[in-house]
Amino acid sequence: MIDIAKYDFFIFDCDGVILNSNNLKSKAFAEALTGEPPDLVAEFVEYHKKNGGISRYKKFRYYYKTMKNKVDSENEIKLALNNFANIVSEGLIKCHYIPGVIKFIKKLHLKQKKLFVVSGSDEEELVDVFRKRMISHYFENIYGSPTGKMENTNKVIKLMGKDQNGLFFGDSKLDYDAALKYRLNFVFVKAVTEWKNAQQLINDDRIIKDFEGINEY
């Protein structure tokens, strides 16, 4: 059972925690690399799934610089980033929410809890999506890439102060690592996660399928 009352602030990842967008993103990473070798693209998508929460900027750079070992690849990276943004922009506005999350966010907001988003998604894109979905007003700040998740989590800690208790809802190893580093309690949201071995690290009482029926009192 999660005792929500003892926390002063809450951090939410976006993909797989607020929006059911993990599968959308995985497909977009493949489609953004149109014309690239299919076997290499498939390997890259697996890399993406194993490294949830890392920004698209680092992932496409990894593809061209490390997987393809291309020295001069800035134009290709920019093209892939543009392709990716065009593919996901409409999808993020239309995709479903993780069950129960908006009801839960509204209740926390009514209780005057401080809410933040810390995501690997592009920050400008995410702010625009949340504005269009009319949920941006629930959050104190919405943080995303190209700034990394660790640095953005630290921004929240600095704003709230170290004497405040925080809870991080995430679905990736990077979310877990950020919570651990900054001594936040962590809840793993498993509904659509692509992190396969999470339950080896996280106790069952810190795992939820989604936000339906979560104890918010």
C-alpha positions as CSV (number, residue, x, y, z in Angstrom):
1,M,0.0,0.0,0.0
2,I,1.3,3.4,-0.9
3,D,0.7,6.1,1.7
4,I,0.2,9.2,-0.6
5,A,-0.4,11.5,2.3
6,K,3.2,11.6,3.5
7,Y,4.6,13.0,0.3
8,D,4.9,16.7,-0.5
9,F,5.6,16.4,-4.2
10,F,5.3,13.8,-7.0
11,I,7.3,13.3,-10.2
12,F,5.7,11.6,-13.2
13,D,7.5,10.2,-16.2
14,C,5.4,10.7,-19.3
15,D,5.6,7.8,-21.8
16,G,4.1,4.7,-20.1
17,V,3.2,6.6,-17.0
18,I,0.9,9.4,-18.1
19,L,0.5,8.6,-21.8
20,N,0.2,5.1,-23.4
21,S,2.8,6.1,-25.9
22,N,5.7,3.6,-25.5
23,N,4.7,1.5,-28.5
24,L,4.1,4.7,-30.6
25,K,7.7,5.9,-29.7
26,S,9.3,2.5,-30.5
27,K,7.6,2.4,-34.0
28,A,8.6,6.0,-34.6
29,F,12.3,5.2,-33.9
30,A,12.2,2.6,-36.7
31,E,10.2,4.7,-39.1
32,A,12.4,7.7,-38.6
33,L,15.3,5.7,-40.1
34,T,13.7,5.1,-43.4
35,G,16.2,3.6,-46.0
36,E,18.5,2.3,-43.3
37,P,19.4,-1.4,-43.1
38,P,16.4,-3.3,-41.6
39,D,18.6,-5.5,-39.3
40,L,20.4,-2.5,-38.0
41,V,17.2,-0.6,-37.4
42,A,15.8,-3.6,-35.5
43,E,18.9,-3.7,-33.3
44,F,18.5,0.0,-32.7
45,V,14.9,-0.3,-31.6
46,E,15.9,-3.0,-29.1
47,Y,18.6,-0.6,-27.8
48,H,15.9,2.1,-27.4
49,K,13.6,-0.3,-25.5
50,K,16.5,-1.2,-23.1
51,N,17.3,2.4,-22.5
52,G,14.0,4.0,-21.7
53,G,14.1,7.6,-20.6
54,I,17.2,8.5,-22.6
55,S,16.6,11.3,-25.0
56,R,16.0,10.8,-28.7
57,Y,19.1,13.1,-29.3
58,K,21.4,10.7,-27.6
59,K,19.7,7.7,-29.2
60,F,20.0,8.8,-32.8
61,R,23.6,10.0,-32.1
62,Y,24.3,6.5,-30.8
63,Y,22.8,4.9,-34.0
64,Y,25.0,6.9,-36.4
65,K,28.1,7.4,-34.3
66,T,28.4,4.0,-32.6
67,M,26.3,1.5,-34.5
68,K,27.2,2.9,-37.9
69,N,30.5,4.4,-36.9
70,K,30.0,7.5,-39.1
71,V,32.2,10.5,-38.2
72,D,30.3,13.1,-40.2
73,S,26.7,12.3,-39.5
74,E,25.1,15.6,-38.1
75,N,22.9,16.0,-41.2
76,E,21.6,12.4,-40.9
77,I,20.9,12.9,-37.1
78,K,19.0,16.1,-37.8
79,L,16.9,14.4,-40.5
80,A,16.1,11.5,-38.2
81,L,15.1,13.8,-35.4
82,N,12.8,15.8,-37.7
83,N,11.3,12.5,-39.0
84,F,10.8,11.3,-35.5
85,A,9.1,14.5,-34.3
86,N,6.8,14.6,-37.3
87,I,5.7,11.0,-36.7
88,V,5.0,11.3,-32.9
89,S,3.6,14.8,-32.7
90,E,0.0,13.9,-33.7
91,G,0.2,10.5,-32.0
92,L,1.0,12.0,-28.6
93,I,-2.1,14.2,-28.8
94,K,-4.4,11.3,-29.7
95,C,-3.0,8.4,-27.7
96,H,-4.8,7.1,-24.6
97,Y,-3.9,7.9,-21.0
98,I,-2.6,5.2,-18.7
99,P,-5.8,4.1,-16.9
100,G,-6.7,6.1,-13.8
101,V,-3.8,8.6,-14.1
102,I,-5.8,11.8,-14.8
103,K,-8.2,11.1,-12.0
104,F,-5.2,10.5,-9.7
105,I,-3.5,13.7,-10.9
106,K,-6.6,15.7,-10.3
107,K,-7.0,14.4,-6.8
108,L,-3.4,15.2,-6.0
109,H,-3.9,18.7,-7.4
110,L,-6.9,19.3,-5.2
111,K,-4.9,18.3,-2.2
112,Q,-2.4,21.0,-3.2
113,K,0.4,18.6,-3.8
114,K,3.3,19.8,-6.1
115,L,3.4,17.8,-9.4
116,F,6.2,17.6,-11.9
117,V,6.9,15.8,-15.2
118,V,10.4,14.6,-15.8
119,S,10.6,12.8,-19.1
120,G,13.0,11.8,-21.8
121,S,10.7,13.3,-24.4
122,D,11.6,16.6,-26.1
123,E,10.6,19.4,-23.6
124,E,9.1,21.8,-26.1
125,E,7.1,19.1,-27.7
126,L,5.9,17.8,-24.4
127,V,4.8,21.2,-23.1
128,D,2.8,21.7,-26.4
129,V,1.2,18.2,-26.1
130,F,0.2,18.8,-22.5
131,R,-1.2,22.2,-23.4
132,K,-3.3,20.8,-26.2
133,R,-4.5,18.0,-24.0
134,M,-5.4,20.7,-21.4
135,I,-3.5,19.1,-18.5
136,S,-0.4,21.3,-18.3
137,H,-2.0,23.4,-15.5
138,Y,-1.8,20.5,-13.1
139,F,2.0,20.6,-13.1
140,E,4.5,23.1,-11.5
141,N,7.0,22.3,-14.3
142,I,7.3,20.0,-17.3
143,Y,10.9,18.9,-17.9
144,G,12.3,17.0,-20.9
145,S,15.2,16.6,-23.3
146,P,17.7,17.6,-24.5
147,T,18.5,18.1,-20.7
148,G,18.9,14.6,-19.2
149,K,16.6,13.0,-16.7
150,M,19.1,13.0,-13.9
151,E,19.7,16.8,-14.3
152,N,15.9,17.5,-14.6
153,T,15.2,15.4,-11.4
154,N,17.8,17.5,-9.6
155,K,16.0,20.7,-10.8
156,V,12.9,19.4,-8.9
157,I,14.9,18.7,-5.8
158,K,16.4,22.2,-5.8
159,L,13.0,23.7,-6.2
160,M,11.3,21.7,-3.5
161,G,14.2,21.5,-1.0
162,K,15.9,18.4,0.5
163,D,13.5,18.4,3.5
164,Q,10.5,17.6,1.3
165,N,9.4,14.1,0.7
166,G,9.0,13.1,-3.0
167,L,7.6,10.1,-4.9
168,F,8.7,9.2,-8.5
169,F,6.3,7.3,-10.7
170,G,8.3,5.7,-13.6
171,D,8.5,2.8,-15.9
172,S,12.2,2.6,-16.9
173,K,15.5,1.8,-15.3
174,L,16.6,5.4,-15.7
175,D,13.5,6.6,-13.7
176,Y,14.5,4.1,-11.0
177,D,18.1,5.3,-11.0
178,A,17.1,9.0,-10.8
179,A,14.8,8.3,-7.8
180,L,17.5,6.3,-6.1
181,K,20.2,9.0,-6.7
182,Y,18.1,11.7,-5.2
183,R,16.6,9.6,-2.4
184,L,13.0,9.6,-3.7
185,N,10.7,6.8,-3.2
186,F,9.9,5.0,-6.4
187,V,6.7,3.4,-7.8
188,F,7.0,1.2,-10.9
189,V,4.1,1.5,-13.4
190,K,4.1,-1.7,-15.3
191,A,1.1,-1.4,-17.6
192,V,3.0,-0.8,-20.9
193,T,6.6,-0.8,-19.7
194,E,9.5,-2.0,-21.9
195,W,11.8,-2.5,-18.9
196,K,11.8,-6.3,-18.8
197,N,13.6,-7.2,-15.5
198,A,12.2,-4.4,-13.2
199,Q,10.8,-6.9,-10.7
200,Q,14.2,-8.2,-9.9
201,L,15.0,-4.8,-8.3
202,I,11.6,-3.5,-7.0
203,N,9.5,-4.9,-4.2
204,D,5.9,-5.9,-5.1
205,D,4.5,-3.2,-2.8
206,R,6.2,-0.6,-5.0
207,I,4.7,-1.9,-8.3
208,I,1.3,-0.9,-9.8
209,K,-0.2,-2.0,-13.1
210,D,-1.8,1.5,-13.6
211,F,-3.5,4.1,-11.5
212,E,-6.9,2.5,-11.1
213,G,-7.7,2.1,-7.4
214,I,-4.3,3.4,-6.2
215,N,-4.5,4.5,-2.5
216,E,-4.3,8.3,-2.7
217,Y,-5.3,9.0,0.9
